[in-house]
Amino acid sequence: MKQNRNQTPEWYWNHGLHDANIISATKKESDWNPDDNCLIFKIDCDGALFEADITEIRFYNFKIKTNDFDINLLNGGWWLSDELSDKGDHYFLDLKFDTAKCKTKHLELAFKKAEVIRL
């Protein structure tokens, strides 16, 4: 079944994650296949305005598009907003977040699929 371009995937947090705390962001990569990788966000949504049941988001087969991005900037940061787009064979996420030191940053991320772990 072909996905309607105006609809978001069923795993997506439609109501938003504004003010969710990004506890950690880690990369998991395969030793034998460089395309088999995962970016894992541990999230504390207790302070989020809407989606308070999300504990983890996994982005599979990801590629960070932001030049010289330090993944450690996400650790302890706060989710401000995001925009998700479907580019056919992959998704594109533009994430705006505050670092733990209250500096607003952007992360541009391409990935094949995502998994959202909820309570």
Buried (B, 14 or more C-beta within 10 A) or exposed (E): EEEEEEEBEEEBBEEBBBBBBBBBBEEEEEEEEEEEBBBBBBBEBEEBEBBBEBBBBBBBBBBBEBEEBEEEBBBBBBBBEBEBEBEEEBBBBBBBBBBBEEEEBEBBBBBEEBEBBEE
